[in-house]
Amino acid sequence: MKDTYIGPFLIFIAAVLWGIDGLLRRELFSLPPATIVFYEHLIGLVILLPFLLLHWKKEKLTKKEWSAIGLVALLSGVLGTLFFTTALLKINFIPFSVVFLIQKLQPLFTLVTAALVLKERITKHYLGWAALALIAGYFVTFPNGMVNFGEGGAYLSAALFALLAAIAWGASTAFSRFTLLGHSHTFITGLRFLITVPIAFLFVLGMNAAPSLSAVTGGQFITLLVIALSTGMFALWVYYRGLKKTPASVSTIVELAFPMTAVLLDYFIYGTVLAPSQYFAGAVLLFAMYRVSRLMGTVARAPVE
């Protein structure tokens, strides 16, 4: 395979894996989301630890870089994953594919954070596409624009968790880019997992989920291991390898395989058919996010870091 195609192909594989991620997480429905987040990062840390130690003496972080990677661990490692997992576990209230489509709003929050942290300029073009994306995101979430207040607000809360995940993951991109400027991806990824584990453990304690740590079955642990070796840490590694060989303008198109995979899985596995207005709004949302990502250049990123 020529180098021209290797990069986009690797990004496509990563995007498809991310689209499958929800299927694996829903298998863990009996576990608290905080417990899932803790164990998947603990497993990832164990795998990454040898590579992290190899880089430890070679690379040094400044105080600002340590602060940035700490924010990445909190926003992307814990909060983003926690919100996303919580939304996916609300299987009876929100369609599987809607959760993934909402994640395509991430570039909006990435650019806002980049403007605040990296002093990158927000243009009028961005504001126009951002407004269109937010309107489309509303119609993706609510069929025909009608808000579902039933089930004690369960649909609304599920949609809110999905949106919060997009905000947390999008906001963490600027901090990730700041730390990656002078360090290897392997080292920064390892540090993120190292810092995320104790933070996730505090969330487990704070959410009174500690008893569930010893209640994980053998089958559930295998699922957590599969997440780490496929849709989690491995997918991120594949994505970064591909991004090195692929222009951002091309990667943003290939990454559309992420929500499209979720939509197809939702239809064939769960038999979910969205309202026509949601499919139309989804297409508008993806196009608007493509335009925003073109404006972002190298700041464009994947749903999960």
C-alpha positions in Angstrom: 0.0 0.0 0.0 1.4 3.4 -1.0 2.2 5.9 1.7 -0.5 8.2 0.2 -3.1 5.7 1.3 -1.6 4.2 4.5 -2.4 7.3 6.6 -6.1 7.6 5.6 -6.5 3.8 5.9 -5.2 3.8 9.5 -7.5 6.7 10.4 -10.4 4.8 8.9 -9.6 1.7 11.0 -9.4 3.8 14.2 -12.7 5.6 13.3 -14.5 2.2 12.8 -13.1 0.9 16.1 -14.4 4.0 17.9 -17.8 3.4 16.3 -17.8 -0.2 17.7 -16.8 1.0 21.2 -20.3 1.6 22.3 -21.3 -2.1 21.8 -18.5 -3.2 24.2 -19.4 -0.6 26.8 -23.1 -1.6 26.8 -22.0 -5.1 27.7 -20.9 -3.6 31.0 -24.3 -2.1 31.9 -24.4 -3.6 35.4 -21.3 -1.8 36.4 -21.2 1.9 37.5 -19.7 4.1 34.8 -16.9 5.3 37.2 -15.8 1.7 37.7 -15.7 1.1 34.0 -13.5 4.2 33.5 -11.2 3.2 36.3 -10.6 -0.3 35.2 -10.1 0.5 31.5 -7.5 3.1 32.3 -5.8 0.8 34.9 -5.5 -1.9 32.2 -4.2 0.6 29.7 -1.6 1.9 32.2 -0.3 -1.6 32.9 0.2 -2.1 29.1 1.8 1.4 28.6 4.0 1.4 31.7 7.1 -0.3 30.1 7.0 2.3 27.2 6.4 5.1 29.7 9.4 4.1 31.7 11.6 4.0 28.6 10.8 7.7 28.0 10.8 8.8 31.6 14.5 9.8 31.8 14.6 11.3 28.3 11.7 13.7 28.5 11.0 16.4 31.1 7.9 18.5 31.5 7.6 22.1 32.7 5.1 23.1 35.4 2.7 24.4 32.7 3.0 21.1 30.8 2.3 19.1 34.0 -0.8 21.3 34.6 -1.9 20.7 31.0 -1.6 17.0 31.1 -3.4 16.9 34.4 -6.3 18.8 32.8 -6.2 16.3 29.9 -6.4 13.4 32.4 -9.4 15.0 34.2 -11.3 16.2 31.1 -10.5 13.6 28.5 -9.5 10.6 30.6 -12.1 10.8 33.4 -15.0 13.2 32.7 -15.3 12.7 28.9 -15.2 8.9 29.2 -17.5 9.0 32.2 -20.1 11.1 30.5 -19.9 9.1 27.3 -20.2 5.8 29.1 -23.2 7.1 31.1 -25.0 8.2 28.0 -24.4 4.9 26.3 -25.7 2.9 29.2 -29.0 4.7 29.0 -30.0 2.3 26.3 -33.7 2.6 26.9 -33.9 6.3 26.5 -31.6 7.5 23.7 -30.6 5.9 20.4 -27.1 4.5 20.2 -26.4 6.4 17.0 -27.5 9.8 18.4 -24.9 9.6 21.2 -22.2 9.2 18.6 -23.5 11.9 16.3 -23.5 14.4 19.2 -19.8 13.7 19.6 -19.1 15.3 16.2 -19.7 18.6 18.0 -16.3 18.2 19.6 -14.4 20.6 17.2 -16.6 23.5 18.3 -15.3 23.2 21.9 -11.8 22.4 20.7 -11.6 25.7 18.8 -13.0 27.7 21.7 -10.5 26.2 24.1 -7.7 26.7 21.6 -8.6 30.4 21.4 -8.4 30.7 25.2 -5.3 28.5 25.7 -3.3 28.8 22.5 -4.5 32.2 21.5 -5.8 30.9 18.2 -8.1 33.3 16.4 -11.8 32.5 16.0 -13.1 33.8 12.6 -16.5 34.8 11.4 -16.5 31.7 9.2 -16.2 29.6 12.3 -19.0 31.3 14.0 -21.3 30.7 11.1 -20.6 27.0 10.7 -20.6 26.6 14.5 -24.1 28.1 14.7 -25.3 25.8 11.9 -23.8 22.8 13.7 -25.4 23.6 17.0 -28.8 23.9 15.3 -28.3 20.6 13.5 -27.1 19.0 16.7 -30.4 20.0 18.3 -32.5 18.4 15.5 -30.3 15.3 15.6 -31.0 14.9 19.3 -34.7 15.6 19.2 -36.8 14.1 16.3 -38.6 16.9 14.4 -37.3 19.4 17.0 -39.7 18.1 19.7 -38.1 17.8 23.1 -38.9 14.5 24.9 -39.8 15.4 28.5 -41.0 11.9 29.3 -39.6 9.1 31.5 -38.8 11.6 34.2 -36.4 13.5 31.9 -34.3 10.4 31.2 -34.0 11.2 27.5 -32.9 14.8 28.3 -30.3 13.6 30.8 -28.9 11.0 28.4 -28.6 13.7 25.7 -26.9 16.1 28.2 -24.3 13.4 29.2 -23.5 12.9 25.5 -23.1 16.7 25.0 -21.0 17.0 28.2 -18.7 14.2 26.8 -18.3 16.2 23.5 -17.4 19.3 25.6 -14.9 17.6 27.8 -13.2 15.8 24.9 -13.2 18.8 22.7 -11.9 21.1 25.4 -9.0 18.7 26.3 -7.6 18.9 22.7 -5.9 22.3 23.2 -4.2 21.1 26.3 -3.2 17.8 24.6 -1.7 19.7 21.7 0.2 22.0 24.1 1.9 19.0 25.8 2.5 17.2 22.5 4.4 20.0 20.9 7.7 19.0 22.5 7.2 15.4 23.5 6.4 12.0 21.9 2.9 10.7 21.7 3.8 7.6 23.5 5.2 9.5 26.5 2.2 11.9 26.8 -0.3 9.1 26.3 1.4 7.1 29.1 1.4 10.1 31.4 -2.3 10.7 30.7 -3.1 7.1 31.8 -0.8 7.4 34.8 -2.6 10.5 36.1 -6.1 9.4 35.1 -6.0 6.2 37.2 -5.9 7.9 40.6 -8.3 10.6 39.5 -10.8 7.9 38.3 -10.3 6.1 41.6 -11.3 9.2 43.5 -14.4 9.4 41.4 -15.2 5.8 42.2 -15.0 6.6 46.0 -16.9 9.9 45.6 -19.7 8.2 43.7 -19.9 5.4 46.3 -19.0 2.8 43.7 -16.1 1.2 45.6 -18.0 -2.1 46.3 -18.3 -2.6 42.6 -14.6 -2.8 42.2 -14.6 -6.3 43.6 -17.8 -7.3 41.9 -16.3 -7.3 38.4 -16.8 -10.8 36.8 -14.3 -12.6 34.7 -16.4 -11.9 31.6 -16.6 -8.2 32.4 -12.9 -8.0 32.9 -12.3 -9.7 29.5 -14.6 -7.0 28.0 -12.6 -4.3 29.7 -9.4 -5.8 28.3 -10.9 -6.0 24.8 -11.8 -2.3 25.1 -8.2 -1.4 26.0 -6.7 -3.6 23.2 -9.2 -2.5 20.4 -11.5 0.5 20.7 -9.5 2.3 23.4 -5.8 2.7 23.7 -5.0 0.7 20.5 -7.4 2.7 18.4 -5.8 5.9 19.6 -2.3 4.6 18.7 -3.5 3.6 15.2 -5.1 7.0 14.7 -1.9 8.9 15.7 0.1 6.7 13.3 -2.3 7.6 10.5 -2.5 11.3 11.3 1.3 11.6 10.9 0.9 10.7 7.2 -2.4 12.5 6.5 -3.4 16.2 6.1 -6.0 17.4 8.5 -8.4 18.2 5.7 -8.3 14.6 4.6 -8.5 13.1 8.1 -11.7 15.0 8.9 -13.4 13.3 6.0 -12.1 9.8 6.8 -13.2 10.3 10.4 -16.8 10.4 9.3 -16.6 6.6 9.4 -16.9 7.1 13.2 -20.5 8.2 13.4 -21.5 6.3 10.2 -20.4 3.0 11.8 -22.5 3.8 14.9 -25.6 4.6 12.7 -25.2 1.3 10.8 -24.7 -0.7 13.9 -27.7 0.9 15.6 -29.8 -0.1 12.6 -28.6 -3.7 12.1 -28.1 -4.7 15.7 -30.6 -2.6 17.7 -33.1 -2.1 14.8 -33.2 1.6 15.5 -34.6 3.8 12.7 -34.3 7.5 13.3 -36.8 10.1 12.2 -36.0 11.5 8.7 -35.4 14.9 10.3 -32.6 13.3 12.4 -30.9 11.8 9.4 -31.0 15.1 7.5 -29.8 17.0 10.5 -27.0 14.5 10.9 -25.8 15.1 7.4 -25.9 18.9 8.0 -24.0 18.4 11.3 -21.3 16.3 9.7 -20.8 18.8 6.8 -20.7 21.7 9.2 -18.1 19.9 11.3 -16.1 19.1 8.2 -16.0 22.8 7.4 -15.0 23.7 11.0 -12.3 21.1 11.0 -10.9 22.6 7.8 -10.6 25.9 9.6 -9.0 24.3 12.6 -6.1 22.8 10.6 -3.9 20.7 12.9 -6.1 21.2 15.9 -8.6 18.8 14.4 -8.8 15.6 16.4 -10.5 12.3 17.0 -13.8 11.7 19.6 -11.7 10.0 22.0 -7.9 11.0 23.1 
